[in-house]
Amino acid sequence: MRSPRRHPLLVSVLLCAAAVLALLPTAAEGDDGQPGAPGDAAISAQVARLYEDAAVATQQYEMGRLEAEAQRARAERFEALLARARRRVEVLRADLGLIARAQYREGGGLPYTAQMLLSDDPEGMMRGQRAGRQADLTFSNAVARGRRAEKRLAVREARTAAAWRELERRRAELAEIKRNIQERLEEAQWMLQGQADAAVAAGSCRGAVRLDQPDTGSVGDWAAPVETYELSAGFGSGGDRWASRHTGQDFAVPIGTPVRAVGEGHVVKVSCGGAFGIEVVVQHADGYYTQYAHLAAVTVDQGERVAPGQWIGQSGTSGNSTGPHLHFEVRVTPELGSGIDPVPWLLRHGVRL
């Protein structure tokens, strides 16, 4: 994702809005492109696109939030400067009042010429008057500078407050775009899951859905089966959900999350039915097998070779599943019952969960 430069938010709003408008349903199309129920590939691709759009919208929203907070901090700093300037002016004004009262007491309000004639030390009085005039001039200049500073800070404060309000407005727009994308994503996710449930009920896989693959050049030889996740049920854990101990590691992820091959290998099994719902099993060069279960869709066919990090399916909640997640196993054979703990196995390959 590109990192926007200065003032990116309005452009981002337009881009995200364009993405939302482009994805708004008009007439749904089937696999043959004719109007009707959306095809398997169309729904899978729509979920994948919406995941990307949601990620972009979330990033832009967070950037807007951070910029608004920074703008608020700048406004608070300017307000503090303004308050200090006001305090300085008040001190100067208080000093002016003291000088004025002192002059009134000492001079008695007499004209300057009369004060000179009545003074016992006219020269000293002249020096004092010159010093007083200089002090008055210095003070007047200081007051003027304080007032100018106050005006400048007030202008800055107004501009900062206006900029902050504009950022808040843009952030609200981004939040609305994000909400719309997430609503459409949730709708598409359950349509995808509905297709998966139908395939599992029929015991017949729909075949591979071909999606645009990500760049796997920086993945390395091994990768986690999903990119962003929360670990849930672990290997060997017990409970009422399983006839015996849990045979794999669960990754809590939303429906439609891209599922990745953890390493290079070839697909030895794609099946739809039974407790695992839609599943893929991959054999690796070291003789181990990895299983990816409860999927909503697969993006590979049996017999295909896969690369580390390649998308081989989309997560779901098909089969015997209590909620959206990926069930991941490492086995010494392709069949159930030969599983080992996936976490240390992945760690030996440099993948820390």
Phi, psi and chi 1 to 4 in degrees:
 res  aa     phi    psi   chi1   chi2   chi3   chi4
   1 MET       -  137.9  -76.7  177.0 -102.5      -
   2 ARG   -76.2  146.2  -65.3 -173.2  -65.2  -89.6
   3 SER   -95.3  112.4  -63.3      -      -      -
   4 PRO   -61.8  152.0  -20.1   31.7      -      -
   5 ARG   -93.4 -147.5  -62.0  178.6 -175.9  -85.4
   6 ARG   -66.0  137.8 -174.8  176.7  177.1   86.5
   7 HIS    51.1   59.1  -55.7  -54.2      -      -
   8 PRO   -90.5   -9.2   35.9  -35.5      -      -
   9 LEU   -72.7  -38.5  -63.3  175.9      -      -
  10 LEU   -65.4  -42.5 -173.5   55.6      -      -
  11 VAL   -60.5  -42.9  174.7      -      -      -
  12 SER   -62.7  -40.7  -58.2      -      -      -
  13 VAL   -57.6  -46.9  167.3      -      -      -
  14 LEU   -64.4  -42.2  -63.9  175.1      -      -
  15 LEU   -63.8  -46.7  -70.2  176.1      -      -
  16 CYS   -64.4  -39.5  -69.8      -      -      -
  17 ALA   -63.1  -39.5      -      -      -      -
  18 ALA   -62.0  -39.6      -      -      -      -
  19 ALA   -64.2  -41.8      -      -      -      -
  20 VAL   -64.5  -45.5  171.4      -      -      -
  21 LEU   -63.6  -37.7  -68.0  174.7      -      -
  22 ALA   -65.3  -28.6      -      -      -      -
  23 LEU   -94.6   -4.3  -70.8  170.0      -      -
  24 LEU   -64.6  135.4  -73.5  173.1      -      -
  25 PRO   -70.6  134.0   25.2  -32.1      -      -
  26 THR  -105.8  -94.5   51.7      -      -      -
  27 ALA  -108.5  123.4      -      -      -      -
  28 ALA   -66.0  145.6      -      -      -      -
  29 GLU  -116.0  147.0  -64.6 -175.5   -6.3      -
  30 GLY   -87.2 -171.0      -      -      -      -
  31 ASP   -62.8  -27.3  -72.4  -24.3      -      -
  32 ASP   -90.3    4.5   58.0   -2.1      -      -
  33 GLY    85.1   -0.6      -      -      -      -
  34 GLN   -88.6  154.2  -62.2  -59.7  -42.1      -
  35 PRO   -59.4  145.0  -23.6   32.7      -      -
  36 GLY   151.4 -157.0      -      -      -      -
  37 ALA   -68.4  138.6      -      -      -      -
  38 PRO   -59.0  138.2  -21.8   32.7      -      -
  39 GLY   -75.0  165.4      -      -      -      -
  40 ASP   -57.2  -49.6  -64.7   -6.7      -      -
  41 ALA   -63.1  -38.2      -      -      -      -
  42 ALA   -63.6  -43.9      -      -      -      -
  43 ILE   -67.8  -44.7  -68.0  -61.6      -      -
  44 SER   -59.6  -44.8  -70.7      -      -      -
  45 ALA   -66.1  -37.6      -      -      -      -
  46 GLN   -64.0  -42.0 -175.8 -176.8   36.7      -
  47 VAL   -61.6  -44.9  170.4      -      -      -
  48 ALA   -61.2  -43.4      -      -      -      -
  49 ARG   -65.3  -42.6  -74.2 -163.6  -55.2  -90.2
  50 LEU   -66.1  -33.2  -76.5  168.1      -      -
  51 TYR   -60.4  -44.3  -95.8  116.3      -      -
  52 GLU   -64.8  -44.2  -65.8  177.1   -2.1      -
  53 ASP   -62.9  -40.0  -67.1  -21.7      -      -
  54 ALA   -64.6  -38.4      -      -      -      -
  55 ALA   -64.5  -42.3      -      -      -      -
  56 VAL   -64.4  -45.9  170.5      -      -      -
  57 ALA   -61.9  -40.4      -      -      -      -
  58 THR   -64.1  -42.7  -61.1      -      -      -
  59 GLN   -62.6  -44.7 -177.9 -170.0   48.8      -
  60 GLN   -66.0  -38.2  -62.7  -62.2  -21.4      -
  61 TYR   -62.3  -44.1  174.8   79.9      -      -
  62 GLU   -64.9  -39.2  -73.9  -58.5  -52.8      -
  63 MET   -63.2  -40.9  -69.0 -179.6   62.3      -
  64 GLY   -63.7  -39.9      -      -      -      -
  65 ARG   -64.0  -44.1 -177.7 -177.2   61.9   80.1
  66 LEU   -65.5  -39.3  -67.1  173.9      -      -
  67 GLU   -66.6  -38.2  179.6   59.7   24.6      -
  68 ALA   -64.0  -40.4      -      -      -      -
  69 GLU   -65.4  -39.5  -70.2  177.9   -3.7      -
  70 ALA   -64.9  -39.2      -      -      -      -
  71 GLN   -65.0  -39.3 -166.5   70.6   34.1      -
  72 ARG   -63.8  -40.1 -177.1 -172.6  -67.2  108.8
  73 ALA   -63.7  -40.6      -      -      -      -
  74 ARG   -62.5  -41.7  -73.0 -166.7  -70.0  -90.4
  75 ALA   -61.9  -40.1      -      -      -      -
  76 GLU   -66.7  -37.5  -70.1  173.1   -7.5      -
  77 ARG   -64.5  -43.1  -72.6 -163.3  -60.9  -87.4
  78 PHE   -64.7  -36.9  -78.3  130.3      -      -
  79 GLU   -65.0  -38.2  179.1   60.5   33.0      -
  80 ALA   -65.0  -42.0      -      -      -      -
  81 LEU   -61.5  -42.5  -70.2  173.2      -      -
  82 LEU   -63.3  -41.5 -178.9   59.4      -      -
  83 ALA   -63.5  -41.7      -      -      -      -
  84 ARG   -63.9  -40.7  -74.3 -161.4  -64.7  -89.1
  85 ALA   -62.8  -39.4      -      -      -      -
  86 ARG   -65.1  -39.8  -75.2  170.9  176.1  161.7
  87 ARG   -63.8  -39.8  -73.1 -165.6  -64.6  -89.5
  88 ARG   -62.5  -41.7  -73.5 -164.2  -62.0  -91.0
  89 VAL   -64.4  -40.6  169.9      -      -      -
  90 GLU   -62.9  -38.9  -69.8  -58.5  -39.4      -
  91 VAL   -63.1  -44.7  169.6      -      -      -
  92 LEU   -62.7  -40.3  -68.6  172.0      -      -
  93 ARG   -66.0  -37.7  -73.7  172.8  177.5  167.6
  94 ALA   -63.3  -41.3      -      -      -      -
  95 ASP   -62.4  -39.7  -69.6  -17.2      -      -
  96 LEU   -61.0  -40.4  178.2   59.5      -      -
  97 GLY   -63.2  -40.2      -      -      -      -
  98 LEU   -63.0  -44.3  -69.1  174.1      -      -
  99 ILE   -62.5  -43.9  -67.5  172.7      -      -
 100 ALA   -62.5  -43.3      -      -      -      -
 101 ARG   -66.6  -37.3  -72.9 -168.6  -66.4  -86.7
 102 ALA   -64.8  -42.7      -      -      -      -
 103 GLN   -63.6  -38.1  -72.8  179.4  -19.0      -
 104 TYR   -64.7  -41.9  177.8   78.8      -      -
 105 ARG   -66.8  -42.0  -73.2 -165.8  -58.5  -90.1
 106 GLU   -76.4  -38.8  -66.4  171.3    2.7      -
 107 GLY   -90.2  -16.6      -      -      -      -
 108 GLY    63.5   15.5      -      -      -      -
 109 GLY    78.9    4.3      -      -      -      -
 110 LEU   -72.8  151.1  -67.9  174.6      -      -
 111 PRO   -59.9  156.6  -21.5   32.3      -      -
 112 TYR   -60.1  -38.2  178.4   67.5      -      -
 113 THR   -64.4  -41.2  -56.8      -      -      -
 114 ALA   -65.5  -39.5      -      -      -      -
 115 GLN   -62.3  -37.6  -66.5 -179.0   37.7      -
 116 MET   -65.1  -44.7  -72.2  -74.7  -66.9      -
 117 LEU   -65.1  -34.5  -67.7  173.1      -      -
 118 LEU   -89.6   -8.8  -62.3  173.2      -      -
 119 SER   -77.3  143.1  174.8      -      -      -
 120 ASP   -78.1  -19.1  -64.6  -28.3      -      -
 121 ASP  -136.3   78.2 -176.2    9.8      -      -
 122 PRO   -58.7  -39.7  -23.0   34.4      -      -
 123 GLU   -65.8  -42.8  -68.2 -176.2    1.6      -
 124 GLY   -62.3  -37.5      -      -      -      -
 125 MET   -66.4  -37.9 -176.2  175.7 -179.7      -
 126 MET   -63.4  -42.9  -69.3  177.4   62.6      -
 127 ARG   -62.2  -39.8  -71.9 -166.2  -62.8  -87.8
 128 GLY   -65.1  -39.1      -      -      -      -
 129 GLN   -65.6  -40.7  -71.4  -70.7  -17.6      -
 130 ARG   -63.2  -43.2  -75.6 -164.0  -64.7  -89.9
 131 ALA   -63.1  -38.7      -      -      -      -
 132 GLY   -65.5  -42.7      -      -      -      -
 133 ARG   -63.1  -39.6  -76.1 -164.9  -63.9  -90.1
 134 GLN   -64.6  -40.3 -175.0   62.0   38.7      -
 135 ALA   -64.6  -40.7      -      -      -      -
 136 ASP   -62.6  -41.5  -71.9  -14.6      -      -
 137 LEU   -64.0  -45.4  179.4   60.2      -      -
 138 THR   -60.3  -43.2  -59.6      -      -      -
 139 PHE   -65.1  -42.7  174.8   72.4      -      -
 140 SER   -61.4  -40.9  -62.5      -      -      -
 141 ASN   -64.1  -40.6  -70.2  -22.9      -      -
 142 ALA   -63.5  -42.5      -      -      -      -
 143 VAL   -61.7  -42.2  170.6      -      -      -
 144 ALA   -63.2  -42.9      -      -      -      -
 145 ARG   -63.1  -40.3  -74.4 -163.9  -57.7  -88.6
 146 GLY   -62.4  -41.0      -      -      -      -
 147 ARG   -67.4  -39.1  -72.5  174.2  177.0  169.9
 148 ARG   -64.5  -42.0  -72.5 -165.7  -60.8  -90.5
 149 ALA   -62.6  -39.6      -      -      -      -
 150 GLU   -63.4  -41.2 -174.7  177.2   32.2      -
 151 LYS   -65.7  -43.2  -70.7  179.0 -179.8  178.4
 152 ARG   -61.8  -43.7  -72.8 -164.4  -58.8  -90.6
 153 LEU   -67.4  -35.8  -73.0  168.9      -      -
 154 ALA   -64.0  -39.6      -      -      -      -
 155 VAL   -64.1  -45.4  169.0      -      -      -
 156 ARG   -61.2  -40.6  -70.9  180.0 -177.1  177.1
 157 GLU   -61.9  -43.4 -179.0 -173.3   46.6      -
 158 ALA   -64.5  -42.7      -      -      -      -
 159 ARG   -65.0  -41.7  -71.1  175.9  179.4  172.6
 160 THR   -64.5  -43.4  -58.6      -      -      -
 161 ALA   -63.0  -39.5      -      -      -      -
 162 ALA   -65.7  -41.9      -      -      -      -
 163 ALA   -63.9  -39.3      -      -      -      -
 164 TRP   -64.7  -41.3 -177.2   79.6      -      -
 165 ARG   -62.7  -38.9  -72.6 -167.2  -61.9  -89.4
 166 GLU   -65.0  -40.7  174.6   64.4   12.7      -
 167 LEU   -64.7  -39.1  -76.9  170.1      -      -
 168 GLU   -62.3  -39.3  -77.1  -68.5  -62.4      -
 169 ARG   -64.4  -44.6 -176.7 -172.4   65.4   79.5
 170 ARG   -64.5  -39.1  -68.0  177.9 -176.7  176.9
 171 ARG   -63.4  -38.5 -169.5  175.7   69.6  160.4
 172 ALA   -63.4  -39.3      -      -      -      -
 173 GLU   -63.2  -44.2  -70.1  177.3   -7.0      -
 174 LEU   -62.7  -40.1  -73.2  169.6      -      -
 175 ALA   -62.4  -38.5      -      -      -      -
 176 GLU   -67.1  -42.2  179.3   65.7   15.4      -
 177 ILE   -62.1  -44.7  -71.0  171.1      -      -
 178 LYS   -59.7  -43.8  177.3 -175.9  173.8 -175.4
 179 ARG   -62.9  -42.8 -174.5 -175.5   64.5   79.9
 180 ASN   -62.8  -42.7  -71.4  -24.2      -      -
 181 ILE   -63.8  -43.3  -68.5  175.1      -      -
 182 GLN   -65.1  -35.6  -71.7  175.3  -28.1      -
 183 GLU   -65.0  -44.7  -73.8 -179.6   -3.9      -
 184 ARG   -67.3  -35.3  -65.5 -150.4   61.6 -118.4
 185 LEU   -63.8  -44.4  174.9   58.0      -      -
 186 GLU   -62.5  -40.9 -177.1  176.4   -3.6      -
 187 GLU   -62.4  -45.8  179.5 -177.7   -3.9      -
 188 ALA   -67.0  -36.0      -      -      -      -
 189 GLN   -58.7  -45.1  -75.3  171.8  -35.4      -
 190 TRP   -76.1  -26.8  -72.9  109.1      -      -
 191 MET   -65.1  -42.2  -70.6  179.7   67.3      -
 192 LEU   -62.6  -43.3  179.4   63.8      -      -
 193 GLN   -65.9  -35.8 -176.0   59.8   44.9      -
 194 GLY   -61.2  -40.4      -      -      -      -
 195 GLN   -63.5  -40.5  -67.3  175.4  -19.7      -
 196 ALA   -63.8  -44.2      -      -      -      -
 197 ASP   -62.2  -38.4  -68.1  -20.7      -      -
 198 ALA   -64.5  -40.4      -      -      -      -
 199 ALA   -66.0  -41.3      -      -      -      -
 200 VAL   -65.6  -42.4  170.3      -      -      -
 201 ALA   -62.3  -36.1      -      -      -      -
 202 ALA   -81.3  -15.0      -      -      -      -
 203 GLY    67.2   25.7      -      -      -      -
 204 SER  -133.2  120.1  175.1      -      -      -
 205 CYS   -71.6  149.9  -68.7      -      -      -
 206 ARG   -84.4   -7.6  -63.6  173.3  -71.9  150.1
 207 GLY    91.4  167.9      -      -      -      -
 208 ALA   -70.7  136.9      -      -      -      -
 209 VAL   -98.2  120.1  173.7      -      -      -
 210 ARG   -88.4  115.4  -58.1  -58.5  176.4  179.4
 211 LEU  -112.1  157.1  -60.0  177.7      -      -
 212 ASP   -64.4  120.8  -67.1  -24.4      -      -
 213 GLN   -80.6  147.6  -69.9  -72.7  -25.8      -
 214 PRO   -75.6  165.6   30.7  -35.6      -      -
 215 ASP   -73.7  117.4 -179.0   13.4      -      -
 216 THR  -103.2   13.3   58.4      -      -      -
 217 GLY   -62.5  -29.4      -      -      -      -
 218 SER  -100.3    7.4   60.6      -      -      -
 219 VAL   -73.2  -39.1  170.2      -      -      -
 220 GLY    97.0 -169.3      -      -      -      -
 221 ASP   -78.0  -24.7  -66.7  -25.2      -      -
 222 TRP  -139.0  152.5  -62.2   91.1      -      -
 223 ALA  -149.7  161.0      -      -      -      -
 224 ALA   -70.3  151.1      -      -      -      -
 225 PRO   -68.5  -22.1   22.7  -32.7      -      -
 226 VAL  -135.6  152.9  -75.7      -      -      -
 227 GLU   -81.3  -42.9 -162.3  165.7   -0.4      -
 228 THR  -125.9  130.3  -56.9      -      -      -
 229 TYR  -164.2  171.8   54.4   85.6      -      -
 230 GLU  -126.8  132.3  -72.3 -174.9   11.5      -
 231 LEU   -73.5  134.7  -64.7  177.6      -      -
 232 SER  -117.3 -116.7   49.3      -      -      -
 233 ALA   -64.6  131.4      -      -      -      -
 234 GLY   -99.2  171.7      -      -      -      -
 235 PHE   -62.4  133.0  178.7   80.2      -      -
 236 GLY    82.5   -1.7      -      -      -      -
 237 SER   -71.9  154.7   55.7      -      -      -
 238 GLY  -110.9  172.4      -      -      -      -
 239 GLY   155.7  173.8      -      -      -      -
 240 ASP   -72.5  -13.4  -62.4  -25.0      -      -
 241 ARG   -75.6  -21.1  -70.5  175.6  -71.0  175.0
 242 TRP  -121.6  147.8  -51.0  -70.4      -      -
 243 ALA   -66.5  -32.1      -      -      -      -
 244 SER  -134.3 -149.4   57.5      -      -      -
 245 ARG   -73.9  155.7  -49.4  -67.4  -69.1 -179.2
 246 HIS   -66.8  132.9 -168.8 -133.0      -      -
 247 THR   -97.3    3.1   55.6      -      -      -
 248 GLY  -153.1 -163.1      -      -      -      -
 249 GLN  -116.3  126.9  173.3   63.8   57.4      -
 250 ASP   -93.6  140.9  -73.5   -8.3      -      -
 251 PHE  -118.0  114.6  -65.1   78.7      -      -
 252 ALA   -76.7  110.3      -      -      -      -
 253 VAL  -141.9  153.9  -71.1      -      -      -
 254 PRO   -69.3  161.5  -16.7   29.8      -      -
 255 ILE   -58.8  135.7  -65.4  169.9      -      -
 256 GLY    90.9   -1.1      -      -      -      -
 257 THR   -62.8  131.4  -59.9      -      -      -
 258 PRO   -60.9  130.6  -24.5   35.2      -      -
 259 VAL  -104.0  131.8  173.6      -      -      -
 260 ARG  -110.6  146.0  -49.3 -171.5  -63.4 -179.0
 261 ALA   -67.4  130.8      -      -      -      -
 262 VAL   -75.4  -20.1  -62.9      -      -      -
 263 GLY  -160.2  174.5      -      -      -      -
 264 GLU   -66.6  144.5 -176.1  178.7   -0.9      -
 265 GLY   174.9 -166.0      -      -      -      -
 266 HIS  -134.2  148.5   73.7  -84.5      -      -
 267 VAL   -77.5  119.3  179.4      -      -      -
 268 VAL  -103.2  -10.9  -62.9      -      -      -
 269 LYS  -157.2  132.6 -176.8  179.7 -179.0 -178.3
 270 VAL  -132.2  117.9  175.2      -      -      -
 271 SER  -138.7  158.4   67.0      -      -      -
 272 CYS  -136.0  104.1  -55.1      -      -      -
 273 GLY   146.2  163.0      -      -      -      -
 274 GLY    82.8 -168.9      -      -      -      -
 275 ALA   -65.1  -31.0      -      -      -      -
 276 PHE   -86.5   -3.0  -72.4  120.0      -      -
 277 GLY    63.5 -132.4      -      -      -      -
 278 ILE   -85.0  125.9  -61.2  175.3      -      -
 279 GLU  -140.0  156.8   63.4  171.5  -40.0      -
 280 VAL  -130.1  138.1  172.8      -      -      -
 281 VAL  -122.9  130.4  178.0      -      -      -
 282 VAL  -119.5  134.5  175.3      -      -      -
 283 GLN   -98.0  135.3 -177.9 -178.6   18.4      -
 284 HIS  -107.7  165.9  -58.2  -78.0      -      -
 285 ALA   -64.5  -25.2      -      -      -      -
 286 ASP   -82.9    3.9   58.6    3.1      -      -
 287 GLY    94.8  -10.1      -      -      -      -
 288 TYR   -84.5  160.9  -73.7   93.4      -      -
 289 TYR  -122.6  145.9  -62.1   80.0      -      -
 290 THR  -121.4  140.5   52.1      -      -      -
 291 GLN  -117.8  141.0  180.0 -145.3   28.8      -
 292 TYR  -128.3  113.0  -47.0   78.9      -      -
 293 ALA  -125.7  168.8      -      -      -      -
 294 HIS    64.4   32.6  -57.4  -50.4      -      -
 295 LEU   -74.7  161.4  -57.2  177.6      -      -
 296 ALA   -99.3  -22.3      -      -      -      -
 297 ALA  -161.3  155.8      -      -      -      -
 298 VAL  -117.5  149.1  -64.9      -      -      -
 299 THR  -117.9   12.8   61.7      -      -      -
 300 VAL  -135.7  160.2  -69.3      -      -      -
 301 ASP  -110.2  158.1  -74.5  -41.0      -      -
 302 GLN   -59.2  135.6 -168.2  164.7  -52.3      -
 303 GLY    96.8  -12.6      -      -      -      -
 304 GLU   -73.9  150.8  -78.3 -170.2   37.2      -
 305 ARG   -91.1  145.1  -67.3 -153.8   63.3   80.7
 306 VAL  -128.9  154.2  -67.4      -      -      -
 307 ALA  -107.5  158.7      -      -      -      -
 308 PRO   -58.5  131.2  -20.5   31.3      -      -
 309 GLY    84.4   -5.0      -      -      -      -
 310 GLN   -69.0  139.4  177.9 -179.0  -26.0      -
 311 TRP   -71.2  123.7  -70.5   -4.4      -      -
 312 ILE  -114.4   -5.6   59.6  174.3      -      -
 313 GLY  -178.5 -175.8      -      -      -      -
 314 GLN  -128.1  135.3  -68.6  171.1  -71.0      -
 315 SER   -67.1  159.3   65.8      -      -      -
 316 GLY  -161.8 -148.4      -      -      -      -
 317 THR  -145.7   40.3 -176.4      -      -      -
 318 SER   -80.2  159.1   59.9      -      -      -
 319 GLY    75.7 -150.6      -      -      -      -
 320 ASN   -82.1   82.4 -175.8   15.2      -      -
 321 SER  -136.2  138.6  170.6      -      -      -
 322 THR   -94.7   -1.2   58.2      -      -      -
 323 GLY   172.5  166.6      -      -      -      -
 324 PRO   -59.7  125.1  -22.4   33.5      -      -
 325 HIS  -170.9  167.5   71.5  -74.7      -      -
 326 LEU  -105.7  126.3  169.7   68.8      -      -
 327 HIS   -96.9  119.3  174.6   84.2      -      -
 328 PHE  -119.4  130.0  174.0   73.6      -      -
 329 GLU  -126.7  152.7  -72.4 -167.9   19.6      -
 330 VAL  -118.3  126.5  176.7      -      -      -
 331 ARG  -127.9  159.2  -60.5  171.2  174.4  174.5
 332 VAL   -94.2  -11.5  -64.0      -      -      -
 333 THR  -133.2  168.8   75.1      -      -      -
 334 PRO   -75.2   -5.1   23.5  -31.9      -      -
 335 GLU  -102.3  156.9  -56.3  -56.6  -32.4      -
 336 LEU   -60.7  141.5  176.8   65.0      -      -
 337 GLY   106.7   -6.4      -      -      -      -
 338 SER  -113.4   21.0   62.9      -      -      -
 339 GLY   -76.1  150.7      -      -      -      -
 340 ILE  -123.6  167.8   63.5  172.8      -      -
 341 ASP   -64.3  118.0 -168.2  -17.3      -      -
 342 PRO   -68.8  -28.6  -16.1   30.2      -      -
 343 VAL   -65.0  -54.5  175.0      -      -      -
 344 PRO   -66.3  -29.9   18.8  -29.3      -      -
 345 TRP   -63.0  -46.3 -175.4   84.6      -      -
 346 LEU   -65.4  -37.7  -75.7  171.3      -      -
 347 LEU   -61.9  -37.4 -174.8   58.8      -      -
 348 ARG   -63.1  -24.0  -72.0 -161.7  -61.0  -90.4
 349 HIS   -96.2   12.1  -68.4  -68.9      -      -
 350 GLY    86.3   13.3      -      -      -      -
 351 VAL  -110.2  111.9  178.5      -      -      -
 352 ARG  -100.6  122.1 -176.8 -177.9  -63.3  -85.6
 353 LEU   -88.1      -  -62.3 -179.9      -      -
